[in-house]
Amino acid sequence: MFLYHKQVFQCLLHAAVLTTGVAKAKDYPGPYRPDDFVGYASSLHGLDEAAYGRMSLEDPVLQLAYQTVFGSSISGGFYGLPPAVSAALADLRKRGDTVTPMLLQLMERNHETGFESSVLASIAAVGTINVEPYLEYARRLLRERTDTMNGALVGCAAQLLASHGTKEDGDLMIWVMETRPYVADAVTRKLDALNRRLGLPKQVPRPNLKDSAPTSAPSEANSRRDLRRPSVPSEEKSAPISPWFKRALIVVILAGLLWFVIKSRKATNS
């Protein structure tokens, strides 16, 4: 009987959580998840460019070396690297675009990690790799992980778009800020930098105007209007659930649970 009561309680509590929105993800900047690279940067000691050149892209040691390269970047650049890490950077630059499929695969495997952020932040500084696939990655990240990405990752993706993106990327940044205002601080300066680079006027986001991420260039006349929700007459808009209603609903649920337990005990005693 106790187990049965416990199951009933869990079901009712779960319903209360879903109803009141307590289960909604919170806004916080991190921390980063741990990545899945094998080994430590210290194990690269003594390796030179020739040694890296003999490794395949599937070699865990080479992947660890590249992870260490990006993890050692400072403000999107590479400075004062140890010899083994500097040699790995030279190998990375020599291989050029051939490393892109491998890097993108590692990024997909390591969401919300320092590796994912550091690649977005410093891939352009490698200098021999086409950044377009990484721009597409950043756009997809902002569109598809809007409610889960941490603030640092948003900033790195926005920085890449600010330095190499298009006007439509500015619309995407505005949509992100309007959809999740928490990350606005990480995006605002990047948006301003993008507009300065493209010679566009400063844009100010207005929360809750859009319901889907922009994916293509809007027309000149309707570029802003097409990204907003269609207007809905006020009488057709559903009224929001007030906090008092939610609290009253919880009280009713818990009262029902208490009544059920007391009734069950009386039935058992009789």
Sine and cosine of phi, psi and omega as CSV:
sin_phi,cos_phi,sin_psi,cos_psi,sin_omega,cos_omega
0.00,0.00,-0.65,0.76,0.01,-1.00
-0.87,0.49,-0.68,0.73,0.00,-1.00
-0.90,0.43,-0.59,0.81,0.02,-1.00
-0.91,0.41,-0.71,0.71,0.04,-1.00
-0.87,0.49,-0.63,0.77,-0.01,-1.00
-0.89,0.46,-0.67,0.75,0.01,-1.00
-0.90,0.44,-0.67,0.74,0.02,-1.00
-0.89,0.46,-0.68,0.73,0.01,-1.00
-0.88,0.48,-0.69,0.72,0.00,-1.00
-0.89,0.46,-0.64,0.77,0.01,-1.00
-0.90,0.43,-0.70,0.71,0.01,-1.00
-0.91,0.41,-0.65,0.76,0.02,-1.00
-0.90,0.43,-0.65,0.76,0.04,-1.00
-0.88,0.47,-0.65,0.76,0.03,-1.00
-0.90,0.44,-0.63,0.77,0.02,-1.00
-0.90,0.43,-0.65,0.76,0.01,-1.00
-0.89,0.45,-0.72,0.70,-0.01,-1.00
-0.90,0.43,-0.62,0.78,-0.04,-1.00
-0.92,0.38,-0.64,0.77,-0.08,-1.00
-1.00,0.02,-0.10,1.00,0.05,-1.00
0.98,0.18,0.23,0.97,0.00,-1.00
-0.89,0.45,-0.45,0.89,-0.07,-1.00
-0.98,0.21,-0.08,1.00,-0.03,-1.00
-0.91,0.42,0.64,-0.77,-0.02,-1.00
-0.87,0.48,0.64,-0.77,0.01,-1.00
-1.00,0.07,0.36,-0.93,0.07,-1.00
-1.00,-0.06,0.88,-0.47,0.09,-1.00
-0.41,-0.91,0.42,-0.91,-0.16,-0.99
-0.98,0.17,-0.19,0.98,-0.05,-1.00
0.19,-0.98,-0.50,-0.86,0.05,1.00
-0.97,0.23,0.16,-0.99,0.05,-1.00
-0.90,0.43,0.53,-0.85,0.15,-0.99
-0.96,0.29,0.45,-0.89,0.09,-1.00
-0.94,0.33,0.57,-0.82,0.02,-1.00
-1.00,0.06,0.06,-1.00,-0.08,-1.00
-0.94,-0.34,0.38,0.93,0.03,-1.00
-0.95,0.30,0.58,-0.82,-0.06,-1.00
-0.99,-0.16,0.78,-0.63,0.06,-1.00
0.97,-0.22,-0.04,-1.00,-0.04,-1.00
-0.79,-0.61,0.44,-0.90,-0.02,-1.00
-0.85,0.53,-0.49,0.87,0.00,-1.00
-0.89,0.45,-0.40,0.92,-0.01,-1.00
-0.96,0.30,-0.17,0.99,0.01,-1.00
-0.99,0.11,-0.12,0.99,-0.06,-1.00
-0.83,0.56,0.76,-0.65,0.04,-1.00
1.00,-0.07,-0.22,0.98,0.02,-1.00
-0.98,0.19,0.66,-0.76,0.03,-1.00
-0.87,-0.49,-0.02,-1.00,-0.07,-1.00
-0.88,0.48,-0.61,0.79,0.01,-1.00
-0.90,0.44,-0.63,0.78,0.00,-1.00
-0.91,0.42,-0.67,0.74,0.04,-1.00
-0.91,0.42,-0.61,0.79,-0.03,-1.00
-0.89,0.45,-0.41,0.91,0.03,-1.00
-0.99,0.11,-0.15,0.99,-0.03,-1.00
-1.00,0.02,0.52,-0.85,0.10,-0.99
-1.00,0.10,0.28,-0.96,0.01,-1.00
-0.92,0.40,-0.30,0.95,0.02,-1.00
-1.00,0.04,-0.07,1.00,-0.03,-1.00
-0.94,0.35,0.84,-0.54,0.00,-1.00
-0.85,0.52,-0.50,0.86,0.01,-1.00
-0.93,0.38,-0.67,0.74,0.02,-1.00
-0.92,0.40,-0.66,0.75,0.03,-1.00
-0.89,0.45,-0.65,0.76,0.07,-1.00
-0.89,0.45,-0.63,0.78,0.02,-1.00
-0.89,0.46,-0.69,0.72,0.03,-1.00
-0.91,0.41,-0.64,0.77,0.05,-1.00
-0.87,0.50,-0.63,0.77,0.03,-1.00
-0.93,0.37,-0.60,0.80,0.04,-1.00
-0.86,0.51,-0.80,0.60,-0.04,-1.00
-0.93,0.37,-0.57,0.82,0.04,-1.00
-0.93,0.36,-0.31,0.95,0.00,-1.00
-1.00,-0.06,-0.01,1.00,-0.02,-1.00
-0.94,0.35,0.52,-0.85,0.01,-1.00
-0.80,-0.60,0.87,-0.49,0.00,-1.00
0.80,0.60,0.66,0.75,0.05,-1.00
0.98,0.21,0.15,0.99,0.02,-1.00
-0.75,-0.66,0.11,-0.99,-0.05,-1.00
-0.88,-0.47,0.90,-0.44,-0.07,-1.00
-0.68,-0.74,0.66,-0.75,0.12,-0.99
0.84,0.54,0.65,0.76,-0.03,-1.00
-0.97,0.26,0.57,-0.82,0.12,-0.99
-0.88,0.48,0.38,-0.93,-0.07,-1.00
-0.80,0.60,-0.72,0.70,-0.05,-1.00
-0.92,0.40,-0.59,0.81,0.01,-1.00
-0.97,0.26,-0.62,0.79,0.06,-1.00
-0.89,0.46,-0.61,0.79,0.04,-1.00
-0.91,0.41,-0.61,0.79,0.03,-1.00
-0.91,0.41,-0.61,0.79,0.06,-1.00
-0.90,0.44,-0.66,0.75,0.04,-1.00
-0.88,0.47,-0.65,0.76,0.04,-1.00
-0.91,0.43,-0.67,0.74,0.03,-1.00
-0.86,0.51,-0.71,0.71,0.00,-1.00
-0.92,0.40,-0.57,0.82,0.00,-1.00
-0.93,0.37,-0.61,0.79,-0.03,-1.00
-0.97,0.23,-0.45,0.89,0.09,-1.00
0.87,0.50,-0.70,-0.71,-0.12,-0.99
-0.91,0.42,-0.26,0.97,-0.01,-1.00
-0.91,0.42,-0.32,0.95,-0.02,-1.00
-1.00,0.06,-0.22,0.98,-0.10,-0.99
-0.85,0.53,-0.76,0.65,0.02,-1.00
-0.83,0.55,-0.65,0.76,0.00,-1.00
-0.92,0.40,-0.70,0.71,-0.01,-1.00
-0.89,0.45,-0.68,0.73,0.01,-1.00
-0.90,0.43,-0.62,0.79,0.04,-1.00
-0.90,0.44,-0.67,0.74,0.03,-1.00
-0.91,0.42,-0.59,0.81,0.03,-1.00
-0.92,0.39,-0.67,0.75,0.03,-1.00
-0.90,0.44,-0.53,0.85,-0.01,-1.00
-0.99,0.16,-0.25,0.97,-0.09,-1.00
-0.77,-0.64,0.83,0.56,0.05,-1.00
-0.88,0.47,0.56,-0.83,0.08,-1.00
0.87,0.49,0.50,0.87,0.05,-1.00
-0.93,-0.36,0.23,-0.97,0.07,-1.00
-0.89,0.46,-0.50,0.87,0.02,-1.00
-0.89,0.45,-0.73,0.68,-0.02,-1.00
-0.86,0.50,-0.70,0.71,0.00,-1.00
-0.91,0.42,-0.69,0.73,-0.09,-1.00
-0.93,0.37,-0.54,0.84,0.06,-1.00
-0.91,0.42,-0.73,0.68,0.02,-1.00
-0.88,0.48,-0.59,0.81,-0.07,-1.00
-0.96,0.29,-0.52,0.86,-0.19,-0.98
-0.79,-0.61,0.11,0.99,-0.03,-1.00
-0.88,0.48,-0.58,0.81,-0.02,-1.00
-0.92,0.40,-0.48,0.88,-0.03,-1.00
-0.95,0.30,-0.25,0.97,0.05,-1.00
-0.89,0.46,-0.65,0.76,0.15,-0.99
1.00,0.00,-0.32,0.95,-0.03,-1.00
-0.88,-0.48,0.22,0.98,-0.06,-1.00
-0.87,-0.49,0.76,-0.65,0.06,-1.00
-0.91,0.40,0.82,-0.57,-0.09,-1.00
-1.00,0.09,-0.13,0.99,-0.09,-1.00
-0.84,0.55,-0.71,0.71,0.03,-1.00
-0.87,0.49,-0.51,0.86,0.00,-1.00
-0.98,0.19,-0.51,0.86,0.14,-0.99
-0.89,0.46,-0.69,0.73,0.04,-1.00
-0.90,0.45,-0.61,0.79,0.04,-1.00
-0.89,0.46,-0.71,0.70,-0.01,-1.00
-0.90,0.44,-0.66,0.76,0.02,-1.00
-0.89,0.45,-0.70,0.71,0.00,-1.00
-0.90,0.43,-0.61,0.79,0.03,-1.00
-0.87,0.50,-0.75,0.66,-0.03,-1.00
-0.91,0.42,-0.57,0.82,-0.01,-1.00
-0.97,0.23,-0.67,0.74,-0.19,-0.98
-0.99,-0.11,-0.36,0.93,-0.03,-1.00
-0.87,-0.49,0.53,0.85,-0.07,-1.00
-0.82,0.58,-0.67,0.74,-0.11,-0.99
-1.00,-0.01,-0.07,1.00,-0.06,-1.00
-0.86,-0.51,-0.39,0.92,-0.07,-1.00
-0.92,0.39,0.57,-0.82,0.02,-1.00
-0.99,0.10,0.27,-0.96,-0.12,-0.99
-0.88,0.48,-0.61,0.79,-0.02,-1.00
-0.91,0.41,-0.65,0.76,0.01,-1.00
-0.91,0.41,-0.66,0.76,0.05,-1.00
-0.85,0.52,-0.70,0.71,-0.02,-1.00
-0.88,0.47,-0.64,0.77,0.00,-1.00
-0.93,0.38,-0.67,0.74,0.03,-1.00
-0.90,0.44,-0.68,0.73,0.00,-1.00
-0.92,0.40,-0.57,0.82,0.02,-1.00
-0.90,0.43,-0.67,0.74,0.04,-1.00
-0.89,0.46,-0.69,0.73,0.02,-1.00
-0.92,0.39,-0.58,0.81,0.01,-1.00
-0.91,0.42,-0.59,0.81,-0.06,-1.00
-0.99,0.11,-0.44,0.90,-0.13,-0.99
-0.69,-0.73,0.05,1.00,-0.09,-1.00
-1.00,0.03,-0.20,-0.98,-0.08,-1.00
-0.87,-0.50,0.03,-1.00,0.04,-1.00
-0.85,0.53,-0.62,0.79,0.00,-1.00
-0.90,0.43,-0.47,0.88,0.07,-1.00
-0.92,0.38,-0.52,0.86,0.10,-0.99
-0.90,0.44,-0.65,0.76,0.06,-1.00
-0.89,0.46,-0.62,0.78,0.03,-1.00
-0.90,0.43,-0.68,0.74,0.02,-1.00
-0.88,0.48,-0.67,0.75,0.02,-1.00
-0.89,0.46,-0.67,0.74,0.03,-1.00
-0.87,0.49,-0.66,0.75,0.01,-1.00
-0.88,0.47,-0.71,0.71,-0.01,-1.00
-0.91,0.41,-0.58,0.81,0.01,-1.00
-0.96,0.28,-0.54,0.84,-0.02,-1.00
-0.98,0.19,-0.62,0.78,-0.01,-1.00
-0.71,-0.71,0.99,0.13,-0.09,-1.00
-0.84,0.55,-0.38,0.93,-0.03,-1.00
-0.83,0.56,-0.57,0.82,-0.08,-1.00
-1.00,-0.04,0.14,0.99,-0.07,-1.00
-0.86,0.51,-0.63,0.77,-0.01,-1.00
-0.88,0.48,-0.55,0.84,-0.02,-1.00
-0.97,0.22,-0.27,0.96,-0.12,-0.99
-0.93,-0.37,-0.50,0.87,-0.16,-0.99
-0.81,0.59,-0.78,0.63,-0.04,-1.00
-0.91,0.41,-0.56,0.83,0.03,-1.00
-0.92,0.40,-0.63,0.77,0.05,-1.00
-0.89,0.45,-0.68,0.73,0.04,-1.00
-0.88,0.48,-0.65,0.76,0.01,-1.00
-0.91,0.42,-0.65,0.76,0.04,-1.00
-0.89,0.46,-0.72,0.70,-0.01,-1.00
-0.90,0.44,-0.63,0.78,0.05,-1.00
-0.90,0.43,-0.67,0.75,-0.02,-1.00
-0.90,0.44,-0.60,0.80,-0.04,-1.00
-1.00,-0.05,-0.03,1.00,-0.01,-1.00
0.94,0.34,0.57,0.82,-0.03,-1.00
-0.97,-0.23,0.44,-0.90,0.05,-1.00
-0.93,0.36,0.38,-0.92,0.01,-1.00
-0.91,0.42,0.68,-0.74,-0.01,-1.00
-0.92,-0.38,0.64,-0.77,-0.01,-1.00
-0.90,-0.44,0.85,-0.53,0.01,-1.00
-0.94,0.33,0.53,-0.85,0.08,-1.00
-0.83,-0.56,0.91,-0.41,-0.15,-0.99
-0.83,0.55,0.57,-0.82,0.18,-0.98
0.90,0.44,0.53,0.85,0.06,-1.00
-0.99,-0.12,-0.26,0.97,-0.11,-0.99
-0.85,-0.53,0.48,-0.88,0.01,-1.00
-0.86,-0.51,-0.04,1.00,0.06,-1.00
-0.45,-0.89,0.51,-0.86,-0.05,-1.00
-0.95,0.32,0.69,-0.73,0.06,-1.00
-0.91,0.41,0.69,-0.72,-0.05,-1.00
-0.85,-0.53,-0.21,0.98,0.00,-1.00
-0.57,-0.82,0.19,-0.98,-0.06,-1.00
-0.95,0.32,0.82,-0.57,0.07,-1.00
-0.98,0.21,0.28,-0.96,0.03,-1.00
-0.93,0.37,0.36,-0.93,-0.03,-1.00
-0.88,0.47,-0.66,0.75,-0.08,-1.00
-0.96,0.27,-0.49,0.87,-0.11,-0.99
-0.85,-0.52,0.42,0.91,-0.11,-0.99
-0.86,0.51,-0.63,0.78,0.00,-1.00
-1.00,0.08,-0.63,0.78,-0.08,-1.00
-0.92,0.39,-0.60,0.80,-0.04,-1.00
-0.91,0.41,-0.37,0.93,-0.05,-1.00
-1.00,0.02,-0.13,0.99,-0.06,-1.00
-0.99,-0.10,0.26,-0.97,0.08,-1.00
-0.91,0.41,0.55,-0.84,0.14,-0.99
-0.89,0.46,0.57,-0.82,0.00,-1.00
-0.93,0.38,0.63,-0.77,-0.01,-1.00
-0.81,-0.58,0.76,-0.65,0.04,-1.00
-0.82,0.58,0.57,-0.82,-0.10,-1.00
-0.87,0.49,-0.53,0.85,-0.04,-1.00
-0.95,0.31,-0.30,0.95,-0.01,-1.00
-1.00,-0.01,-0.21,0.98,-0.04,-1.00
-0.97,0.24,0.71,-0.71,0.02,-1.00
-0.97,0.24,0.67,-0.75,0.00,-1.00
-0.96,0.28,0.67,-0.74,0.01,-1.00
-0.93,0.37,0.48,-0.88,0.03,-1.00
-0.98,0.21,0.82,-0.57,-0.04,-1.00
-0.97,0.23,0.43,-0.90,0.05,-1.00
-0.86,0.51,-0.57,0.82,-0.01,-1.00
-0.91,0.42,-0.61,0.79,0.03,-1.00
-0.90,0.43,-0.66,0.76,0.01,-1.00
-0.88,0.47,-0.70,0.71,-0.01,-1.00
-0.90,0.44,-0.66,0.75,0.03,-1.00
-0.88,0.47,-0.61,0.79,0.01,-1.00
-0.91,0.41,-0.63,0.77,0.05,-1.00
-0.89,0.46,-0.69,0.72,0.01,-1.00
-0.87,0.50,-0.68,0.73,0.01,-1.00
-0.89,0.46,-0.69,0.73,0.00,-1.00
-0.89,0.46,-0.72,0.69,-0.02,-1.00
-0.93,0.37,-0.59,0.81,0.07,-1.00
-0.89,0.45,-0.65,0.76,0.05,-1.00
-0.89,0.46,-0.62,0.78,0.04,-1.00
-0.90,0.44,-0.71,0.70,0.00,-1.00
-0.87,0.48,-0.69,0.72,0.04,-1.00
-0.87,0.50,-0.66,0.75,-0.02,-1.00
-0.90,0.43,-0.67,0.74,0.00,-1.00
-0.91,0.41,-0.70,0.72,0.00,-1.00
-0.89,0.45,-0.68,0.74,0.00,-1.00
-0.90,0.45,-0.64,0.77,-0.02,-1.00
-0.92,0.40,-0.64,0.77,0.01,-1.00
-0.90,0.43,-0.68,0.74,0.03,-1.00
-0.88,0.48,-0.63,0.77,0.00,-1.00
-0.92,0.39,-0.58,0.82,0.01,-1.00
-0.94,0.35,-0.67,0.74,-0.01,-1.00
-0.93,0.38,-0.56,0.83,0.00,-1.00
-0.97,0.23,0.00,0.00,0.00,0.00
